[in-house]
Each structure stands twice: as structure tokens, then as C-alpha cells.
Amino acid sequence: MTASCYSTTATPFHGEVALPYWQTLVRAAELGGINPEQINNSSVSVNQYLTLMRYGIEHCSNFGLRVGQSVTLGSYPVLGMTLLSCSSLGQVLEQVVRYESLNHDLGVSNLLLGNTESHYCWTPNPLYIPDQQDLLGFHLVMSVFAGIKTFAPWLINRGIPVERVDFMASAPKDIEAYKDVFNVPLQFNQPVNSITVKSEALAWPVLNGDSASFDALTSHAENLLLIRGSQQGIVWQLKSILPDALRGQAFRIGDVASQLNMSVRTLQRKLKESGQGYQALLDEVRKHLSELYLAEGTLSMSEIAFLVGYQEQSSFNHAFKGWNGMSPTAYRRT
């Protein structure tokens, strides 16, 4: 019996894939000797992503699996940091479902929570893959499922206890390669694509989960969902990657331009075309995150200063007073 259900946030399909997610596909292609075109934009289209996926499938029979095994924390802008702050595996899957559209418009997730078994389901975007049983759809689903299996040990220090994996597509010829990865029964020609786990495993704790910043990070992610429709392009992409860049002290324009796979001059030109300047945008993100962290209440001033890219708390205090007309301490009291 299903106790509750979560679904990917209902947002319009913009037909985009975030650059870090695209770069994961590129890494998998390069491992197979495929040299894809260089993308100099802050995001790519779903069609570009699927074109490279098709090309990879032609050259590698288990390409979708290879893509999933190539994921890193950086593959998921904003979402990756949010997952690290979760308290349990169940909360991790809820955030994956909630903020998936910040990474791509390739498909949608559903999380069905039951008393004994729970199911994570994923459906390719029907606007681009109308036939859910074709080979491309199978490899896309496989890349998502293998990505979850690859990413999970970094969070819970062990693999997800998968009970069963279902696919809508027919069984591939090299099915043994997939059995070796999941080590559970694989079922094909099923009504949904799903990973089934025992519900008790959803309570497993996240290793070093940073719950103190969870509310701030999810608030930032919620804000990105709200503005996604009105701020496409370079501004939205920068707001997506800057929180992670600030935390990693790699937020200077050269660092960020490199992460977006473009020159500093190109990034500055794109920002000028959007009516924005880099420093103003950086300060906007810093101000927004600072207010969220201060409202959360448990992080120290020095921790907040570091999380928004300041080496010295005094520099953070000075900047915050310039943004809000009061000190961080006074802001927290209000």
C-alpha cells in the first residue's frame, strides 16, 4: 500500500540541459573515443544532448550505463550541494524529485513511498521521446538509474539496497553487463521504469549530512525554480552554479567562466547582453544566501562568511552592512 507520492515539480519544459550535466555525457563519450562538439554556452538543448546520446549508443552498446557511472557531485548544480545537506536517504530522493528540472528537461521523476517497499520512477520527456520503449529511452533511463547508484555511496557510505529494477523497454542483447552493475533482477516490458527498495532503507542517514544548511539551500533552489521561466540563459545558469562556487572559494570570473566552458570575454559579453554585470550578480547571490543562512539560525558568522566566499568575517560583515544597512548580527536578531 502506498503511503505517499512525490513528483517532479510541474514546470514548463524549456528543452534545456545544464552544462555540468552535459559535461558528464561528454566525459562518457570521450572514454569511448568519441570527440563531441565543444559547447560554449551556459546550457545545451535537449536535442543536442539526445543527439550525442544516440551517437554514443551507436558506438557503445551500454553507453547509457557508462554515462551514469560518470556522474560526480558537480554533475548536479545546486542539487548536489542540497543532497549533501540531507539527513536521510529518503530526504535525498525527495530532493532529487523536487529539483530535477534545475539540471535538465530530459524527463520527470516520481517517488512512491510504501509501507514495505518504495519505488523511484523515471519517465523520459515525451516531447522528445514519444516512444517510451525505444532504445534511446532505455539508455536515458539507464543513465539516470546508474547515476543514482553511482552517487549514493558518497552520501550514505554504502550502496542503495535495490530490490528490483524495471524498464519499459525490451531486454537489450548485452543484459549481463547491467545485471553485474545492479546485482538484482532486471525486468523488461514493464508499465513503468522504476527502482524498488525496501522502505526501511530510506531512514539510512546521510554521511556527515549538513542539516544546518539544508533550509537555506532548498530555499535557494526554490527561488531558482520560481525564476527559471523569467530568467533563462546566462543569468539563470550563474545563479545555479554560484552557491557551489562560493562554498569552494572558486567564484572569481575566470573560475566561473572555465566551469561554463567559455572565455572570460565571452562570459562578460553574454552578461552585458542580458543587462547584468558579474560583480553585481555575484553580490546578489551572496546577499540572498547570507540572508537564508542567517535566518536558519544555527550557523556561526564565520561559517556563513566562508559559505558565501569570504576568507575573513570582517569582510563579510562590511559587505553585508552595505547590502542591508545593518550588521549580520542585527539582521539575525530581526
Buried (B, 14 or more C-beta within 10 A) or exposed (E): EEEEEBBBBEBEBBBBBBBBBBBBBBBBBEBEEBEBEEBEBBBBBBEBBBBBBEBBBEEBBBBBBBBBBBBBBBBBBBBBBBBBBBBBBBBBBBBBBBBBBBBBBBBBBBBBBBEEBBBBBBBBBEEBBEEBBBBBBBBBBBBBBBBBBBBBEBBBEEEBBBBBBBBBBEEBEEEEEBEEBBEBEBEBEBEBBBBBBEBEBBEBBBEEBBBBBBBBBBBBBEEBBEEBEEBBBBBBBBBBBBBBBBBEEBBBBEBBBBBBBBEBEBBBEBBEEBEBEBEEBBBBBBBBBBBBBBEBEEBEBEBBBBBBBBEEBEEBBEBBBEBBEEBBEEBBEE
